[in-house]
Amino acid sequence: MSTSIDDLLSFGEEPAGEDVRPTGGGRARLLLRTAAVTAAVVVVVVVGLRAVGLKVPIWIIVAGVLAVLAVRRVTTALSPPPPPRAGARTPAGEEPGTWNWSARDALRTAINGWERPLDWCAGNQERFTERILPRLGELADERLRQRHGVTRESDPARARAVLGEPLWTFLATPARRPPSPRDLAAIVAELEKI
């Protein structure tokens, strides 16, 4: 027996010739339960309205209750699954195939960690010098430490040689104005070369 790649990738498709319908028992049970809930809520609402002296046609109350139940059913069907309990073990093996929307995306967090301060510092030399330049220096020191075993503080001469004169000057002396996006891209490219 041979299986084609299309057969393997068509896991969720139904065959075209077959008409799959839900069983009548499930639908009848749903209708019966909806009618019972509707009747109970309508009785409570009518009694409550009559107690305060209001008379509203019964068909308006029934329509309102059915509308509320329909909205509740739709929102329940569209709501995301509840977040996992704290401390719950995640099953090993295959993933469940659902996306955990409540999880924090580490890449998005890292990007926001740079995007917001860069946006905030645009055009302001003081903010750039206070916020961004120290972060770039930390990145340079970390890359120097990991790849060459030095930092700018521990061995300035060797760090200067590895960084190169333009990057060393940029990190050591604050600029009179924040670099343009093109200049910042060049600096990041130099940092990546370390």
Buried (B, 14 or more C-beta within 10 A) or exposed (E): EEEEEEEEEEEEEEEEEEEEEEEEEEEEEEEEEBEEEBEEBBEEBBEEEEEEEEEEEEEEBBEBBBEEBEEEEEEEEEEEEEEEEEEEEEEEEEEEEEEEEEEEEEEEEEEEEEEEBBEEBEEEEEBBBEBBBEEBBEBBBEBBBEEBEBBBEEBEEBBBEBBEEEBBEBBEEEEEEBBEEEEBEBBEEBBEEB
